[in-house]
Each structure stands twice: as structure tokens, then as C-alpha cells.
Amino acid sequence: MPLGLAIPYILMSVAKVMISLPDELLHQVDANARAAHETRSGFLRRSVERRLAEERPRRHREMRELLERATGNFGGDAAKLIREDRESH
């Protein structure tokens, strides 16, 4: 099941949303849905799930990079500074 969902869609609560699409894009959506033997809603849901799954590794990489920068060596060697302070007294 997409995105690791453990419960079937039929058992999930769903929200209906209203979106605005240019006519040409809607025609493309409908044509692709027909070709995949899906409803418009099913096609759009699958497309969004796929896009989110593709974005996940990039978001994780960006978060790792931010965390690495945030936990970097900003104050030097803390243990060395503490030892030097203790020895100076």
C-alpha cells in the first residue's frame, strides 16, 4: 500500500477538497486517469502520494544537514576548555 499505510483506503476517513485546475491540465488528468483505468480522484491521490514519497528522501537529507550544522563544533573543544579552566585555578 502506498506510503506504508496499514489500513485500506475504504476504512480511512477521507476529506473532500476542492481545487482549481486550468482546463488543459484537467483534460490531461482525465486522459491519464482513463488510461490507467482509475477515477479522477484515485489518479490524483496516487499522483500526490508518489510525489510526496519522492520528496521524502530530499527532506530527510536537508534535515540531516541542518542538524549537522546545528550540532557542529561552535565552541571548540569543550572538554579541552573545561580542563584549561580547571588547571588555571
ABEGO torsion letter per residue (X at the ends): XBGGBABBAAABBBBBBBBBBBAAAAAAAAAAAAAAGBBAAAAAAAAAAAAAAAAAAAAAAAAAAAAAAAABBAAEBAAAAAAAAAAAX
